[in-house]
């Protein structure tokens, strides 16, 4: 098994041609990101078949809270995974094992606390999110399933996926997420329309999502067991204590990742709250758009996740040319995807929205929203890409600065400013306007503070 670890890091991270390495790392990551999005959208799709905008709105309300579970996964998974890749680049395999065990147990603890807290404070939480008399019951059903019952397996699945990818096993990392997503798509209609009586479609969607995440989590546990006792990724507590510097390094990258995701979700919550002030149809429309627009964005995130171990390893190993080539080619790929998405959504916006709901007013409103928000796709990719690069470098403070500035200085204030000036469509235009400023700042920070190779990282 020691030879397997060496093969992973040498053939993928160091020896393979860049294009081949990118294909091996990026393709499974992108596919898994798309499947995650599809199974999240499957709930909206099947709920939308009821033609009940209140049911659709209720799932939109819970989306930001569900995404907080991914924020918690980023704390342990992104922080731990980036550090593991850098440690392997430095040849510190034993410490990489200790980091993996620490990250796994950290994920279990924080996700359990979050799930229990959500259950205890469910009523005020839903009120804060904007659940009204028509959406509260549905939102509560969905939250109990996907967050209270399914929070721990959801977080642990994503953390294990990140950790397994950090040693070059991107295929196994992607398969687990893909399996859970496909299972969710299959189980949704069974629970919603066959097993449960009419009126319980949202509950059925929640049960299907919870079960699929549990199966995905079980898959990853089996993968770890099959990787063997000498694998870099392990949950055995007897491998020794993690160094204090490594704990700090996990949190130095993990906390900025979690905060950035949290602020991303806060942006969605504010959009929902502002849209509620107009009418429920506007909330239903933006809820669909916020999912449809995630297709190209999730592809970009998959690209970022796939290259992070490559960049982190070669940065720690001092291989500047390979690192620069990885960054350049993956950035170009992300921009091509973003450009293609703009063309598709501008031309076929109505058709994409009609997949999720048949209500003509909602379709018309959502199509207009989508044509505007898709213009921000290349800007959003470049913003995320820069943050992921600094996470790979282990520069958590810079990643945190970029994330906090993006959301708290540019995006969220722009929502209120443009809403006050232009109303409902000002909310929709805020993403493009704010991300122009974000990308300008990101480029400046990257070229000014990009670290020199040879610096020691924890």
CORCOR-V523620 format. One record per pair of residues at least 24 apart in sequence whose ideal C-beta (glycine too) atoms are under 8 Angstrom apart, sorted by the first residue. I is the first residue (numbers start at 1). J is the second residue. If there is no record, write none. Layout:
# CORCOR-V523620
((I;J) (I;J))
This chain:
# CORCOR-V523620
((1;227) (1;228) (1;229) (1;230) (1;231) (2;230) (4;227) (4;231) (5;88) (5;93) (5;167) (5;230) (5;231) (5;232) (8;167) (8;168) (8;169) (9;88) (9;89) (9;167) (9;168) (9;313) (11;168) (12;168) (12;310) (13;85) (13;88) (13;89) (13;168) (13;309) (13;310) (13;313) (13;314) (13;317) (14;313) (14;314) (14;317) (14;319) (14;322) (18;322) (18;325) (18;326) (18;329) (19;329) (21;310) (21;326) (22;306) (22;307) (22;310) (22;326) (22;329) (22;330) (22;333) (24;168) (24;170) (24;171) (25;165) (25;168) (25;170) (25;306) (25;307) (25;309) (25;310) (26;170) (26;302) (26;303) (26;306) (26;307) (26;330) (26;333) (27;170) (27;174) (27;306) (28;170) (28;171) (28;173) (28;174) (28;175) (28;306) (29;165) (29;170) (29;173) (29;174) (29;302) (29;303) (29;305) (29;306) (30;298) (30;299) (30;302) (30;303) (30;306) (31;174) (31;178) (31;302) (32;161) (32;173) (32;174) (32;175) (32;176) (32;177) (32;178) (32;181) (32;302) (33;177) (33;298) (33;299) (33;301) (33;302) (33;305) (34;295) (34;298) (34;299) (34;302) (35;177) (35;178) (35;180) (35;181) (35;182) (36;177) (36;181) (36;298) (37;291) (37;294) (37;295) (37;298) (38;181) (38;185) (39;180) (39;181) (39;182) (39;184) (39;185) (39;209) (39;212) (40;66) (40;291) (41;291) (41;292) (41;294) (41;356) (42;184) (42;185) (42;188) (42;205) (43;142) (43;188) (43;205) (43;206) (43;208) (43;209) (44;287) (44;288) (44;291) (44;356) (45;355) (45;356) (46;188) (46;189) (46;192) (46;193) (46;201) (46;205) (47;192) (47;201) (47;202) (47;205) (48;288) (48;356) (48;357) (48;358) (50;201) (51;357) (51;358) (51;359) (53;280) (53;281) (53;284) (53;357) (53;359) (53;362) (54;134) (54;135) (54;138) (54;280) (55;138) (55;201) (55;202) (56;284) (56;287) (56;288) (56;356) (56;357) (57;134) (57;135) (57;280) (57;283) (57;284) (57;287) (58;131) (58;135) (58;136) (58;138) (58;139) (58;142) (58;202) (59;138) (59;139) (59;142) (59;202) (59;205) (59;287) (60;272) (60;283) (60;284) (60;286) (60;287) (60;288) (60;290) (61;126) (61;129) (61;130) (61;131) (61;135) (61;139) (61;272) (61;287) (62;129) (62;139) (62;142) (62;143) (62;146) (62;147) (63;268) (63;287) (63;290) (63;291) (64;129) (64;265) (64;266) (64;268) (64;269) (64;272) (65;118) (65;125) (65;129) (65;143) (65;147) (65;265) (66;146) (66;147) (66;154) (67;261) (67;264) (67;265) (67;268) (68;114) (68;261) (68;262) (68;265) (69;111) (69;114) (69;147) (69;151) (69;154) (69;155) (69;158) (70;154) (70;155) (70;158) (70;261) (71;257) (71;258) (71;259) (71;261) (71;262) (71;265) (72;107) (72;110) (72;111) (72;114) (72;155) (72;258) (73;107) (73;111) (73;154) (73;155) (73;156) (73;158) (73;159) (73;162) (74;158) (74;254) (74;257) (74;258) (74;260) (74;261) (75;106) (75;107) (75;110) (75;251) (75;254) (75;255) (75;257) (75;258) (76;103) (76;104) (76;106) (76;107) (76;110) (76;155) (76;159) (76;250) (76;254) (77;103) (77;107) (77;158) (77;159) (77;160) (77;161) (77;162) (77;163) (77;254) (78;162) (78;253) (78;254) (78;257) (78;308) (78;391) (79;103) (79;249) (79;250) (79;251) (79;252) (79;253) (79;254) (79;255) (79;257) (79;396) (80;106) (80;159) (80;162) (80;163) (80;166) (80;250) (80;254) (81;162) (81;163) (81;165) (81;166) (81;308) (81;309) (82;166) (82;253) (82;308) (82;309) (82;312) (82;391) (82;392) (82;394) (83;246) (83;249) (83;250) (83;253) (83;394) (83;458) (84;163) (84;166) (84;167) (84;232) (84;233) (85;166) (85;167) (85;308) (85;309) (85;310) (85;312) (85;313) (85;316) (85;392) (86;312) (86;313) (86;315) (86;316) (86;394) (86;457) (86;458) (87;246) (87;316) (88;166) (88;167) (88;232) (88;313) (88;316) (89;312) (89;313) (89;314) (89;315) (89;316) (89;317) (90;316) (90;317) (90;456) (90;457) (93;232) (94;239) (94;240) (95;242) (95;243) (95;246) (96;167) (96;232) (97;231) (97;232) (97;233) (97;234) (97;239) (98;239) (98;240) (98;241) (98;242) (98;243) (98;246) (99;242) (99;246) (99;250) (100;163) (100;232) (100;233) (100;234) (100;235) (101;234) (101;235) (101;236) (101;237) (101;239) (101;242) (102;242) (102;246) (102;247) (102;250) (103;159) (103;163) (103;250) (104;156) (104;159) (104;160) (104;163) (104;235) (105;235) (105;237) (106;250) (107;155) (107;156) (107;159) (108;152) (108;155) (108;156) (110;155) (111;151) (111;152) (111;154) (111;155) (111;156) (112;151) (112;152) (114;147) (114;151) (114;155) (115;147) (115;148) (115;149) (115;151) (115;152) (116;148) (118;143) (118;147) (118;148) (118;151) (119;144) (119;148) (122;148) (129;269) (129;272) (129;273) (130;272) (130;273) (130;276) (130;283) (132;276) (132;280) (134;280) (135;280) (138;202) (141;200) (141;202) (141;203) (141;206) (142;202) (142;203) (142;205) (142;206) (143;206) (144;206) (145;203) (145;206) (145;207) (145;209) (145;210) (146;206) (146;209) (146;210) (146;213) (149;210) (150;209) (150;210) (150;213) (150;214) (152;217) (153;210) (153;213) (153;214) (153;216) (153;217) (154;213) (154;217) (156;217) (156;220) (157;213) (157;216) (157;217) (157;220) (160;217) (160;220) (160;221) (160;223) (160;224) (160;233) (161;220) (162;305) (163;233) (164;220) (164;223) (164;224) (164;233) (165;305) (165;306) (165;309) (166;233) (166;308) (166;309) (166;312) (167;232) (167;233) (167;309) (168;309) (170;306) (172;223) (175;219) (176;216) (176;219) (176;220) (176;223) (177;216) (179;215) (179;216) (179;219) (180;212) (180;213) (180;215) (180;216) (180;219) (181;212) (183;211) (183;212) (183;215) (183;216) (184;208) (184;209) (184;211) (184;212) (184;213) (187;211) (187;212) (243;458) (245;458) (246;458) (248;458) (249;394) (249;457) (249;458) (251;396) (252;394) (252;396) (252;397) (252;458) (253;391) (253;394) (253;396) (253;399) (254;396) (255;396) (255;400) (256;387) (256;391) (256;396) (256;397) (256;399) (256;400) (256;403) (257;391) (257;399) (259;400) (259;403) (259;404) (260;387) (260;399) (260;400) (260;402) (260;403) (260;404) (260;406) (260;407) (263;403) (263;404) (263;406) (263;407) (263;408) (263;412) (264;407) (266;407) (266;412) (267;407) (267;411) (267;412) (267;415) (270;412) (270;415) (270;416) (271;415) (271;427) (274;415) (274;416) (274;419) (274;427) (275;424) (275;427) (278;423) (278;424) (281;359) (281;361) (281;362) (281;365) (282;365) (282;424) (284;357) (284;359) (284;362) (284;366) (285;362) (285;365) (285;366) (285;369) (286;366) (286;369) (286;427) (286;428) (288;353) (288;356) (288;357) (288;362) (288;366) (289;353) (289;366) (289;369) (289;370) (289;373) (291;356) (292;345) (292;352) (292;353) (292;356) (292;370) (293;345) (293;370) (293;373) (293;374) (293;377) (295;341) (296;337) (296;338) (296;340) (296;341) (296;374) (296;377) (296;381) (297;377) (297;380) (297;381) (297;384) (299;334) (299;337) (300;334) (300;337) (300;338) (300;377) (300;380) (300;381) (300;384) (300;385) (301;384) (303;330) (303;333) (303;334) (303;337) (303;385) (304;330) (304;334) (304;384) (304;385) (304;388) (305;388) (306;330) (307;388) (307;392) (308;388) (308;391) (308;392) (309;392) (311;389) (311;392) (311;393) (312;392) (312;393) (312;394) (315;392) (315;393) (315;451) (315;453) (315;457) (316;457) (318;453) (318;454) (319;453) (320;453) (323;453) (327;389) (330;385) (331;382) (331;385) (334;378) (334;381) (334;382) (334;385) (335;378) (335;381) (335;382) (337;381) (338;377) (338;378) (338;381) (339;378) (341;374) (341;377) (342;374) (342;375) (342;377) (342;378) (345;370) (345;371) (345;374) (346;371) (346;374) (368;425) (368;428) (369;428) (372;425) (372;428) (372;429) (372;432) (373;428) (373;431) (373;432) (375;432) (376;431) (376;432) (376;435) (379;432) (379;435) (379;436) (379;438) (379;439) (380;431) (380;435) (382;439) (382;442) (382;443) (383;435) (383;438) (383;439) (383;442) (386;442) (386;443) (386;445) (386;446) (387;442) (389;446) (390;446) (393;450) (393;451) (393;457) (394;457) (394;458) (395;449) (395;451) (398;445) (398;449) (401;445) (402;438) (402;441) (402;442) (402;445) (405;438) (405;441) (406;434) (406;435) (406;438) (406;441) (410;434) (410;435) (410;437) (410;438) (411;435) (411;438))
